[in-house]
């Protein structure tokens, strides 16, 4: 998870970063811009094909005003077997898992099983004094002062839950909790640990039962899950390698639990987003707290509407991004298996597509 998309996407979105990139795509065809859904669909597909020419391979799902405009795969999921990418191909979405970890925390808080201002000592014994006052919400918002990582060998380093906890709590703080912000995968691993303690369920089982099922996510899981025997996964290209670069075959360790390792499809991610706003996953009070205290911290404004974003990726060519404007019932979800920001910046491209759809007249 080192080289690509450490995913301070919130900084980029909140500051309203320019949607231009080092490889700008052509402007929309003014003659085709007649305001119709067909014209917008044609424009989107044209931009996707231009992206393919610049190195993109993956899938896209675009919904505007509740209508699905484009859902399509581009390029190959497995070049050796000539398997194409489709909207049912699962990709490693990496840190997008943090959205679900945070949702689990807000769900448990809404049920009265924890409080966002609970300190670490509520859950763990012998917390070092410098970390004793760290709260659950500070972990969620990357304001606890924890280091970015707690592994020494990368994402696949074998590690138990207790070993991960020991390492994280033993690290020196970067700053006094609550005074600054610094992206921390380790903080989200502690949140997964808290989910296990409070729910008395394995973290992955809790997410499947309490989040995937009510959201009707049937093509989602984690590295090495049995589900990938029946759902195709994309292999990563153009980056580092681990085995065949297939998340279906990767081990899932507490180096990543809670902070990365989500494997899913663009269609399942859309199911997640719509279920969140419908109240199917979080009851309205918990959903509203999730929105205002978490999602809004990485949102940007477009023509008076909030756009919420989540992105993830790693060192092995796989990643994705979801941009969601619930006020307009509009979202853009991209997954890629040729992740290389130096060649083609998928996050900026997703922002371009989102702004295009929201401004289309």
C-alpha atoms as a printed R data frame, in Angstrom:
    type eleno elety resid chain resno       x       y       z
1   ATOM     1    CA   UNK     A     1   0.000   0.000   0.000
2   ATOM     2    CA   UNK     A     2   3.102   2.178  -0.075
3   ATOM     3    CA   UNK     A     3   3.778   3.406  -3.566
4   ATOM     4    CA   UNK     A     4   0.345   4.386  -4.836
5   ATOM     5    CA   UNK     A     5  -2.623   6.152  -3.308
6   ATOM     6    CA   UNK     A     6  -1.723   6.452   0.334
7   ATOM     7    CA   UNK     A     7  -5.087   8.043  -0.132
8   ATOM     8    CA   UNK     A     8  -5.176  11.361   1.483
9   ATOM     9    CA   UNK     A     9  -7.939  11.850  -1.022
10  ATOM    10    CA   UNK     A    10  -9.755  13.949   1.531
11  ATOM    11    CA   UNK     A    11  -7.079  16.607   1.268
12  ATOM    12    CA   UNK     A    12  -7.379  16.754  -2.495
13  ATOM    13    CA   UNK     A    13 -11.162  16.816  -2.513
14  ATOM    14    CA   UNK     A    14 -11.640  19.152   0.408
15  ATOM    15    CA   UNK     A    15  -9.255  21.681  -1.101
16  ATOM    16    CA   UNK     A    16 -11.036  21.428  -4.432
17  ATOM    17    CA   UNK     A    17  -7.988  20.261  -6.326
18  ATOM    18    CA   UNK     A    18  -8.067  20.932 -10.016
19  ATOM    19    CA   UNK     A    19  -9.489  18.131 -12.101
20  ATOM    20    CA   UNK     A    20  -6.822  18.722 -14.712
21  ATOM    21    CA   UNK     A    21  -4.037  16.169 -14.986
22  ATOM    22    CA   UNK     A    22  -0.719  15.677 -16.694
23  ATOM    23    CA   UNK     A    23  -2.598  13.734 -19.375
24  ATOM    24    CA   UNK     A    24  -5.699  15.891 -19.941
25  ATOM    25    CA   UNK     A    25  -8.572  14.299 -21.796
26  ATOM    26    CA   UNK     A    26 -10.269  16.066 -24.703
27  ATOM    27    CA   UNK     A    27 -13.033  18.567 -23.889
28  ATOM    28    CA   UNK     A    28 -16.631  17.497 -24.440
29  ATOM    29    CA   UNK     A    29 -17.969  17.658 -27.956
30  ATOM    30    CA   UNK     A    30 -20.004  20.861 -27.919
31  ATOM    31    CA   UNK     A    31 -22.082  19.637 -30.807
32  ATOM    32    CA   UNK     A    32 -23.098  16.511 -28.929
33  ATOM    33    CA   UNK     A    33 -23.971  18.301 -25.711
34  ATOM    34    CA   UNK     A    34 -27.737  18.419 -26.225
35  ATOM    35    CA   UNK     A    35 -28.593  17.563 -22.639
36  ATOM    36    CA   UNK     A    36 -29.923  14.090 -23.358
37  ATOM    37    CA   UNK     A    37 -28.942  10.999 -21.437
38  ATOM    38    CA   UNK     A    38 -27.791   9.395 -24.685
39  ATOM    39    CA   UNK     A    39 -25.471  12.308 -25.422
40  ATOM    40    CA   UNK     A    40 -24.004  12.160 -21.923
41  ATOM    41    CA   UNK     A    41 -23.566   8.396 -22.187
42  ATOM    42    CA   UNK     A    42 -21.747   8.842 -25.496
43  ATOM    43    CA   UNK     A    43 -19.530  11.524 -23.972
44  ATOM    44    CA   UNK     A    44 -18.673   9.310 -21.003
45  ATOM    45    CA   UNK     A    45 -17.857   6.311 -23.166
46  ATOM    46    CA   UNK     A    46 -15.697   8.501 -25.366
47  ATOM    47    CA   UNK     A    47 -13.748   9.693 -22.350
48  ATOM    48    CA   UNK     A    48 -13.344   6.127 -21.139
49  ATOM    49    CA   UNK     A    49 -11.948   5.062 -24.516
50  ATOM    50    CA   UNK     A    50  -9.539   8.019 -24.415
51  ATOM    51    CA   UNK     A    51  -8.488   6.852 -20.962
52  ATOM    52    CA   UNK     A    52  -7.836   3.343 -22.296
53  ATOM    53    CA   UNK     A    53  -5.539   4.864 -24.914
54  ATOM    54    CA   UNK     A    54  -3.586   6.439 -22.050
55  ATOM    55    CA   UNK     A    55  -3.206   3.153 -20.185
56  ATOM    56    CA   UNK     A    56  -6.448   2.627 -18.251
57  ATOM    57    CA   UNK     A    57  -7.825  -0.884 -17.839
58  ATOM    58    CA   UNK     A    58 -10.743  -1.621 -15.546
59  ATOM    59    CA   UNK     A    59 -14.448  -0.967 -15.085
60  ATOM    60    CA   UNK     A    60 -16.698   2.027 -14.640
61  ATOM    61    CA   UNK     A    61 -20.194   2.583 -13.312
62  ATOM    62    CA   UNK     A    62 -21.865   5.984 -13.701
63  ATOM    63    CA   UNK     A    63 -25.316   6.773 -12.337
64  ATOM    64    CA   UNK     A    64 -26.915  10.196 -12.892
65  ATOM    65    CA   UNK     A    65 -30.156  11.270 -11.231
66  ATOM    66    CA   UNK     A    66 -30.772   7.658 -10.290
67  ATOM    67    CA   UNK     A    67 -30.369   6.367 -13.845
68  ATOM    68    CA   UNK     A    68 -27.479   4.110 -14.736
69  ATOM    69    CA   UNK     A    69 -25.783   5.719 -17.715
70  ATOM    70    CA   UNK     A    70 -22.682   3.633 -18.167
71  ATOM    71    CA   UNK     A    71 -21.637   0.291 -16.691
72  ATOM    72    CA   UNK     A    72 -18.840  -1.274 -18.659
73  ATOM    73    CA   UNK     A    73 -15.483  -3.018 -18.533
74  ATOM    74    CA   UNK     A    74 -12.414  -1.994 -20.506
75  ATOM    75    CA   UNK     A    75  -9.314  -4.076 -21.121
76  ATOM    76    CA   UNK     A    76  -8.465  -7.471 -19.657
77  ATOM    77    CA   UNK     A    77  -8.798  -8.750 -16.111
78  ATOM    78    CA   UNK     A    78  -6.418 -11.628 -16.862
79  ATOM    79    CA   UNK     A    79  -4.177 -11.185 -19.875
80  ATOM    80    CA   UNK     A    80  -2.796 -14.719 -19.777
81  ATOM    81    CA   UNK     A    81  -6.301 -16.195 -20.049
82  ATOM    82    CA   UNK     A    82  -7.741 -13.369 -22.179
83  ATOM    83    CA   UNK     A    83 -10.485 -12.700 -19.608
84  ATOM    84    CA   UNK     A    84 -12.095  -9.279 -20.097
85  ATOM    85    CA   UNK     A    85 -12.959  -6.809 -17.370
86  ATOM    86    CA   UNK     A    86 -16.706  -6.603 -16.758
87  ATOM    87    CA   UNK     A    87 -18.885  -4.872 -14.180
88  ATOM    88    CA   UNK     A    88 -18.886  -8.198 -12.298
89  ATOM    89    CA   UNK     A    89 -15.091  -8.352 -12.054
90  ATOM    90    CA   UNK     A    90 -13.842  -7.835  -8.502
91  ATOM    91    CA   UNK     A    91 -10.877  -5.528  -7.830
92  ATOM    92    CA   UNK     A    92  -8.726  -4.804  -4.829
93  ATOM    93    CA   UNK     A    93 -10.150  -1.459  -3.632
94  ATOM    94    CA   UNK     A    94  -7.652  -1.224  -0.789
95  ATOM    95    CA   UNK     A    95  -8.365   1.637   1.595
96  ATOM    96    CA   UNK     A    96 -12.004   1.958   0.548
97  ATOM    97    CA   UNK     A    97 -12.377  -0.607   3.324
98  ATOM    98    CA   UNK     A    98 -11.891   2.262   5.775
99  ATOM    99    CA   UNK     A    99 -15.342   3.555   4.804
100 ATOM   100    CA   UNK     A   100 -16.822   0.268   5.989
101 ATOM   101    CA   UNK     A   101 -14.683   0.100   9.124
102 ATOM   102    CA   UNK     A   102 -15.902   3.586  10.031
103 ATOM   103    CA   UNK     A   103 -19.492   2.555   9.255
104 ATOM   104    CA   UNK     A   104 -19.136  -0.419  11.611
105 ATOM   105    CA   UNK     A   105 -17.968   1.926  14.360
106 ATOM   106    CA   UNK     A   106 -20.881   4.328  13.853
107 ATOM   107    CA   UNK     A   107 -23.295   1.385  13.753
108 ATOM   108    CA   UNK     A   108 -22.009   0.042  17.056
109 ATOM   109    CA   UNK     A   109 -22.138   3.553  18.523
110 ATOM   110    CA   UNK     A   110 -25.730   3.940  17.350
111 ATOM   111    CA   UNK     A   111 -26.575   0.692  19.141
112 ATOM   112    CA   UNK     A   112 -25.043   1.990  22.357
113 ATOM   113    CA   UNK     A   113 -22.266  -0.599  22.332
114 ATOM   114    CA   UNK     A   114 -19.532   2.019  22.299
115 ATOM   115    CA   UNK     A   115 -19.210   5.799  22.322
116 ATOM   116    CA   UNK     A   116 -17.173   7.841  19.872
117 ATOM   117    CA   UNK     A   117 -15.461   9.581  22.775
118 ATOM   118    CA   UNK     A   118 -14.491   6.307  24.464
119 ATOM   119    CA   UNK     A   119 -10.733   6.196  25.119
120 ATOM   120    CA   UNK     A   120  -8.521   3.242  24.215
121 ATOM   121    CA   UNK     A   121  -8.448   2.139  27.832
122 ATOM   122    CA   UNK     A   122 -12.140   1.288  27.527
123 ATOM   123    CA   UNK     A   123 -11.190  -1.609  25.264
124 ATOM   124    CA   UNK     A   124  -7.535  -2.490  25.900
125 ATOM   125    CA   UNK     A   125  -5.549  -3.237  29.038
126 ATOM   126    CA   UNK     A   126  -2.244  -1.545  29.867
127 ATOM   127    CA   UNK     A   127  -2.504   1.234  27.284
128 ATOM   128    CA   UNK     A   128   0.659   3.390  27.411
129 ATOM   129    CA   UNK     A   129   0.104   6.731  29.122
130 ATOM   130    CA   UNK     A   130   0.731   8.777  25.979
131 ATOM   131    CA   UNK     A   131  -2.072   6.911  24.188
132 ATOM   132    CA   UNK     A   132  -4.521   6.513  27.058
133 ATOM   133    CA   UNK     A   133  -6.662   9.479  26.017
134 ATOM   134    CA   UNK     A   134  -6.899   8.607  22.306
135 ATOM   135    CA   UNK     A   135 -10.589   8.353  21.429
136 ATOM   136    CA   UNK     A   136 -12.440   6.221  18.925
137 ATOM   137    CA   UNK     A   137 -13.343   9.293  16.869
138 ATOM   138    CA   UNK     A   138  -9.720  10.420  16.756
139 ATOM   139    CA   UNK     A   139  -8.821   7.038  15.261
140 ATOM   140    CA   UNK     A   140 -11.594   7.420  12.676
141 ATOM   141    CA   UNK     A   141 -10.422  10.910  11.680
142 ATOM   142    CA   UNK     A   142  -6.673  10.113  11.615
143 ATOM   143    CA   UNK     A   143  -6.132  12.497  14.534
144 ATOM   144    CA   UNK     A   144  -4.691  10.035  17.060
145 ATOM   145    CA   UNK     A   145  -1.020  10.685  16.253
146 ATOM   146    CA   UNK     A   146  -0.334   7.083  15.263
147 ATOM   147    CA   UNK     A   147   2.183   6.048  12.623
148 ATOM   148    CA   UNK     A   148   1.033   5.220   9.103
149 ATOM   149    CA   UNK     A   149   1.939   1.511   9.342
150 ATOM   150    CA   UNK     A   150   2.760  -1.152  11.902
151 ATOM   151    CA   UNK     A   151   4.313  -3.791   9.639
152 ATOM   152    CA   UNK     A   152   7.987  -4.170   8.739
153 ATOM   153    CA   UNK     A   153   7.659  -6.401   5.677
154 ATOM   154    CA   UNK     A   154   4.680  -5.018   3.766
155 ATOM   155    CA   UNK     A   155   0.984  -5.769   3.433
156 ATOM   156    CA   UNK     A   156   1.320  -9.549   3.576
157 ATOM   157    CA   UNK     A   157   3.499  -9.867   6.660
158 ATOM   158    CA   UNK     A   158   2.022 -12.613   8.883
159 ATOM   159    CA   UNK     A   159   0.568 -10.942  11.956
160 ATOM   160    CA   UNK     A   160  -2.067 -11.766  14.548
161 ATOM   161    CA   UNK     A   161  -4.534  -9.297  16.032
162 ATOM   162    CA   UNK     A   162  -2.706  -9.198  19.365
163 ATOM   163    CA   UNK     A   163   0.664  -8.696  17.684
164 ATOM   164    CA   UNK     A   164  -0.742  -5.834  15.613
165 ATOM   165    CA   UNK     A   165  -2.168  -4.225  18.759
166 ATOM   166    CA   UNK     A   166   1.134  -4.635  20.622
167 ATOM   167    CA   UNK     A   167   3.116  -3.041  17.802
168 ATOM   168    CA   UNK     A   168   0.748  -0.120  17.350
169 ATOM   169    CA   UNK     A   169   0.585   0.733  21.041
170 ATOM   170    CA   UNK     A   170   4.375   0.470  21.351
171 ATOM   171    CA   UNK     A   171   5.113   3.019  18.621
172 ATOM   172    CA   UNK     A   172   5.904   6.606  19.628
173 ATOM   173    CA   UNK     A   173   3.224   9.152  18.777
174 ATOM   174    CA   UNK     A   174   3.793  11.661  15.988
175 ATOM   175    CA   UNK     A   175   1.893  14.366  17.883
176 ATOM   176    CA   UNK     A   176  -0.431  14.837  20.824
177 ATOM   177    CA   UNK     A   177  -3.778  13.157  20.024
178 ATOM   178    CA   UNK     A   178  -6.380  15.536  18.652
179 ATOM   179    CA   UNK     A   179  -3.976  18.346  17.755
180 ATOM   180    CA   UNK     A   180  -3.143  17.407  14.149
181 ATOM   181    CA   UNK     A   181  -4.106  15.006  11.379
182 ATOM   182    CA   UNK     A   182  -1.912  12.318   9.848
183 ATOM   183    CA   UNK     A   183  -3.134   9.403   7.761
184 ATOM   184    CA   UNK     A   184  -2.850   6.167   9.714
185 ATOM   185    CA   UNK     A   185  -3.577   2.647   8.533
186 ATOM   186    CA   UNK     A   186  -2.629   1.485  12.021
187 ATOM   187    CA   UNK     A   187  -5.461   3.515  13.528
188 ATOM   188    CA   UNK     A   188  -7.963   1.634  11.399
189 ATOM   189    CA   UNK     A   189  -6.466  -1.688  12.423
190 ATOM   190    CA   UNK     A   190  -7.118  -0.665  16.038
191 ATOM   191    CA   UNK     A   191 -10.699   0.171  15.039
192 ATOM   192    CA   UNK     A   192 -11.097  -3.334  13.583
193 ATOM   193    CA   UNK     A   193  -9.744  -4.697  16.861
194 ATOM   194    CA   UNK     A   194 -12.365  -2.653  18.732
195 ATOM   195    CA   UNK     A   195 -15.105  -3.985  16.425
196 ATOM   196    CA   UNK     A   196 -14.081  -7.533  17.363
197 ATOM   197    CA   UNK     A   197 -14.049  -6.767  21.081
198 ATOM   198    CA   UNK     A   198 -17.391  -4.955  21.136
199 ATOM   199    CA   UNK     A   199 -19.281  -7.238  18.737
200 ATOM   200    CA   UNK     A   200 -17.638 -10.496  19.903
201 ATOM   201    CA   UNK     A   201 -17.418 -11.404  16.205
202 ATOM   202    CA   UNK     A   202 -14.426 -11.672  13.895
203 ATOM   203    CA   UNK     A   203 -14.066  -8.363  12.058
204 ATOM   204    CA   UNK     A   204 -14.548  -9.930   8.624
205 ATOM   205    CA   UNK     A   205 -17.606 -11.875   9.786
206 ATOM   206    CA   UNK     A   206 -19.097  -8.740  11.339
207 ATOM   207    CA   UNK     A   207 -18.719  -6.805   8.083
208 ATOM   208    CA   UNK     A   208 -20.234  -9.628   6.052
209 ATOM   209    CA   UNK     A   209 -23.218 -10.054   8.382
210 ATOM   210    CA   UNK     A   210 -23.888  -6.451   9.418
211 ATOM   211    CA   UNK     A   211 -22.823  -4.504   6.311
212 ATOM   212    CA   UNK     A   212 -22.559  -6.708   3.208
213 ATOM   213    CA   UNK     A   213 -25.819  -8.597   3.765
214 ATOM   214    CA   UNK     A   214 -28.135  -5.613   4.407
215 ATOM   215    CA   UNK     A   215 -26.512  -3.770   1.489
216 ATOM   216    CA   UNK     A   216 -27.085  -6.858  -0.730
217 ATOM   217    CA   UNK     A   217 -23.384  -6.985  -1.595
218 ATOM   218    CA   UNK     A   218 -22.893 -10.433  -3.098
219 ATOM   219    CA   UNK     A   219 -19.559  -9.915  -4.883
220 ATOM   220    CA   UNK     A   220 -17.497  -8.591  -1.980
221 ATOM   221    CA   UNK     A   221 -14.944 -10.012   0.408
222 ATOM   222    CA   UNK     A   222 -11.311  -9.965   1.442
223 ATOM   223    CA   UNK     A   223  -8.032 -11.397   0.220
224 ATOM   224    CA   UNK     A   224  -8.072 -15.162  -0.179
225 ATOM   225    CA   UNK     A   225 -11.800 -15.566   0.474
226 ATOM   226    CA   UNK     A   226 -13.645 -18.639  -0.882
227 ATOM   227    CA   UNK     A   227 -16.072 -16.328  -2.722
228 ATOM   228    CA   UNK     A   228 -13.432 -15.775  -5.415
229 ATOM   229    CA   UNK     A   229 -13.970 -19.331  -6.599
230 ATOM   230    CA   UNK     A   230 -17.198 -18.075  -8.177
231 ATOM   231    CA   UNK     A   231 -16.435 -14.381  -8.786
232 ATOM   232    CA   UNK     A   232 -13.684 -13.338 -11.202
233 ATOM   233    CA   UNK     A   233 -10.941 -11.120  -9.778
234 ATOM   234    CA   UNK     A   234  -8.734  -8.756 -11.753
235 ATOM   235    CA   UNK     A   235  -4.981  -9.302 -11.801
236 ATOM   236    CA   UNK     A   236  -2.798  -6.234 -11.336
237 ATOM   237    CA   UNK     A   237  -0.332  -5.154 -14.020
238 ATOM   238    CA   UNK     A   238   2.465  -2.656 -14.471
239 ATOM   239    CA   UNK     A   239   3.562  -2.538 -10.831
240 ATOM   240    CA   UNK     A   240   5.114  -4.684  -8.095
241 ATOM   241    CA   UNK     A   241   4.234  -8.352  -7.927
242 ATOM   242    CA   UNK     A   242   3.209 -10.756  -5.193
243 ATOM   243    CA   UNK     A   243   2.452 -14.221  -6.531
244 ATOM   244    CA   UNK     A   244   0.238 -13.806  -9.587
245 ATOM   245    CA   UNK     A   245  -0.954 -10.383  -8.387
246 ATOM   246    CA   UNK     A   246  -4.375 -11.898  -7.834
247 ATOM   247    CA   UNK     A   247  -6.130 -10.864  -4.585
248 ATOM   248    CA   UNK     A   248  -8.032 -14.151  -4.669
249 ATOM   249    CA   UNK     A   249  -4.738 -15.822  -3.748
250 ATOM   250    CA   UNK     A   250  -3.289 -13.276  -1.305
251 ATOM   251    CA   UNK     A   251  -3.163 -13.870   2.466
252 ATOM   252    CA   UNK     A   252  -5.101 -11.511   4.745
253 ATOM   253    CA   UNK     A   253  -3.080 -10.430   7.757
254 ATOM   254    CA   UNK     A   254  -3.577  -8.007  10.633
255 ATOM   255    CA   UNK     A   255  -1.025  -5.843   8.858
256 ATOM   256    CA   UNK     A   256  -4.064  -4.896   6.748
257 ATOM   257    CA   UNK     A   257  -7.232  -5.878   8.619
258 ATOM   258    CA   UNK     A   258  -9.443  -2.837   9.069
259 ATOM   259    CA   UNK     A   259  -7.374  -0.567   6.854
260 ATOM   260    CA   UNK     A   260  -7.204  -2.368   3.493
261 ATOM   261    CA   UNK     A   261  -7.891  -5.571   1.649
262 ATOM   262    CA   UNK     A   262 -11.453  -4.942   0.414
263 ATOM   263    CA   UNK     A   263 -12.100  -6.808  -2.833
264 ATOM   264    CA   UNK     A   264 -15.340  -5.877  -4.565
265 ATOM   265    CA   UNK     A   265 -17.035  -4.868  -7.809
266 ATOM   266    CA   UNK     A   266 -18.266  -1.498  -9.000
267 ATOM   267    CA   UNK     A   267 -21.834  -2.837  -8.828
268 ATOM   268    CA   UNK     A   268 -21.432  -3.920  -5.204
269 ATOM   269    CA   UNK     A   269 -19.935  -0.558  -4.285
270 ATOM   270    CA   UNK     A   270 -22.978   1.134  -5.777
271 ATOM   271    CA   UNK     A   271 -25.176  -1.172  -3.704
272 ATOM   272    CA   UNK     A   272 -23.204  -0.069  -0.645
273 ATOM   273    CA   UNK     A   273 -23.613   3.631  -1.367
274 ATOM   274    CA   UNK     A   274 -27.334   3.425  -2.057
275 ATOM   275    CA   UNK     A   275 -27.908   1.230   1.011
276 ATOM   276    CA   UNK     A   276 -26.120   3.726   3.258
277 ATOM   277    CA   UNK     A   277 -28.365   6.606   2.189
278 ATOM   278    CA   UNK     A   278 -31.502   4.430   2.243
279 ATOM   279    CA   UNK     A   279 -30.885   3.556   5.898
280 ATOM   280    CA   UNK     A   280 -30.554  -0.144   5.123
281 ATOM   281    CA   UNK     A   281 -27.147  -0.443   6.772
282 ATOM   282    CA   UNK     A   282 -27.163   2.286   9.407
283 ATOM   283    CA   UNK     A   283 -30.332   3.530  11.113
284 ATOM   284    CA   UNK     A   284 -30.955   7.225  10.312
285 ATOM   285    CA   UNK     A   285 -29.349   8.694  13.480
286 ATOM   286    CA   UNK     A   286 -26.182   6.610  12.990
287 ATOM   287    CA   UNK     A   287 -26.195   7.343   9.252
288 ATOM   288    CA   UNK     A   288 -26.437  11.084   9.883
289 ATOM   289    CA   UNK     A   289 -23.572  10.948  12.371
290 ATOM   290    CA   UNK     A   290 -21.526   8.915   9.864
291 ATOM   291    CA   UNK     A   291 -22.183  11.572   7.239
292 ATOM   292    CA   UNK     A   292 -21.528  14.681   9.319
293 ATOM   293    CA   UNK     A   293 -18.658  13.436  11.486
294 ATOM   294    CA   UNK     A   294 -16.853  11.242   8.958
295 ATOM   295    CA   UNK     A   295 -17.896  11.484   5.307
296 ATOM   296    CA   UNK     A   296 -18.167  15.280   5.308
297 ATOM   297    CA   UNK     A   297 -14.522  15.612   6.325
298 ATOM   298    CA   UNK     A   298 -13.433  14.401   2.857
299 ATOM   299    CA   UNK     A   299 -16.212  15.962   0.765
300 ATOM   300    CA   UNK     A   300 -16.077  18.745  -1.780
301 ATOM   301    CA   UNK     A   301 -18.781  21.133  -2.971
302 ATOM   302    CA   UNK     A   302 -19.927  21.229  -6.563
303 ATOM   303    CA   UNK     A   303 -22.610  23.757  -7.485
304 ATOM   304    CA   UNK     A   304 -23.887  23.737  -3.923
305 ATOM   305    CA   UNK     A   305 -23.969  19.945  -3.625
306 ATOM   306    CA   UNK     A   306 -21.748  17.734  -1.475
307 ATOM   307    CA   UNK     A   307 -19.681  15.072  -3.214
308 ATOM   308    CA   UNK     A   308 -18.255  12.358  -0.957
309 ATOM   309    CA   UNK     A   309 -15.184  10.413  -1.992
310 ATOM   310    CA   UNK     A   310 -13.299   7.249  -1.115
311 ATOM   311    CA   UNK     A   311 -10.327   5.734  -2.890
312 ATOM   312    CA   UNK     A   312  -7.875   2.922  -2.424
313 ATOM   313    CA   UNK     A   313  -4.992   1.173  -4.073
314 ATOM   314    CA   UNK     A   314  -1.702  -0.537  -3.482
315 ATOM   315    CA   UNK     A   315   1.647  -1.422  -4.967
316 ATOM   316    CA   UNK     A   316   0.360  -4.162  -7.245
317 ATOM   317    CA   UNK     A   317  -1.545  -2.327  -9.993
318 ATOM   318    CA   UNK     A   318  -5.003  -2.524  -8.439
319 ATOM   319    CA   UNK     A   319  -7.210   0.205  -7.024
320 ATOM   320    CA   UNK     A   320 -10.397   2.195  -7.358
321 ATOM   321    CA   UNK     A   321 -12.394   5.232  -6.378
322 ATOM   322    CA   UNK     A   322 -16.035   6.026  -5.664
323 ATOM   323    CA   UNK     A   323 -17.424   9.579  -5.825
324 ATOM   324    CA   UNK     A   324 -20.982   9.990  -4.614
325 ATOM   325    CA   UNK     A   325 -23.410  12.922  -4.659
326 ATOM   326    CA   UNK     A   326 -26.529  11.687  -2.850
327 ATOM   327    CA   UNK     A   327 -28.326  15.035  -3.256
328 ATOM   328    CA   UNK     A   328 -28.281  14.464  -7.013
329 ATOM   329    CA   UNK     A   329 -28.519  10.639  -6.762
330 ATOM   330    CA   UNK     A   330 -25.361  10.631  -8.859
331 ATOM   331    CA   UNK     A   331 -22.158   8.626  -8.480
332 ATOM   332    CA   UNK     A   332 -19.057   7.599 -10.420
333 ATOM   333    CA   UNK     A   333 -17.216   4.405  -9.483
334 ATOM   334    CA   UNK     A   334 -13.987   3.360 -11.182
335 ATOM   335    CA   UNK     A   335 -11.830   0.272 -10.676
336 ATOM   336    CA   UNK     A   336  -8.496  -0.370 -12.365
337 ATOM   337    CA   UNK     A   337  -5.929  -3.121 -12.711
338 ATOM   338    CA   UNK     A   338  -3.279  -0.848 -14.276
339 ATOM   339    CA   UNK     A   339  -2.919   1.608 -11.403
340 ATOM   340    CA   UNK     A   340  -0.068   4.024 -12.165
341 ATOM   341    CA   UNK     A   341  -0.660   7.688 -11.220
342 ATOM   342    CA   UNK     A   342   2.436   8.763 -13.138
343 ATOM   343    CA   UNK     A   343   0.931   7.458 -16.369
344 ATOM   344    CA   UNK     A   344  -2.782   7.964 -15.757
345 ATOM   345    CA   UNK     A   345  -4.271   9.495 -12.609
346 ATOM   346    CA   UNK     A   346  -7.493   7.585 -11.975
347 ATOM   347    CA   UNK     A   347  -8.577   9.807  -9.065
348 ATOM   348    CA   UNK     A   348  -8.381  13.001 -11.103
349 ATOM   349    CA   UNK     A   349 -10.143  11.279 -13.968
350 ATOM   350    CA   UNK     A   350 -12.983  10.183 -11.681
351 ATOM   351    CA   UNK     A   351 -13.307  13.777 -10.489
352 ATOM   352    CA   UNK     A   352 -13.504  14.963 -14.109
353 ATOM   353    CA   UNK     A   353 -16.268  12.475 -14.872
354 ATOM   354    CA   UNK     A   354 -18.204  13.375 -11.731
355 ATOM   355    CA   UNK     A   355 -18.034  17.102 -12.392
356 ATOM   356    CA   UNK     A   356 -19.055  16.491 -16.008
357 ATOM   357    CA   UNK     A   357 -22.137  14.524 -15.000
358 ATOM   358    CA   UNK     A   358 -23.172  17.030 -12.326
359 ATOM   359    CA   UNK     A   359 -22.804  19.977 -14.716
360 ATOM   360    CA   UNK     A   360 -24.489  18.352 -17.724
361 ATOM   361    CA   UNK     A   361 -27.447  20.369 -18.999
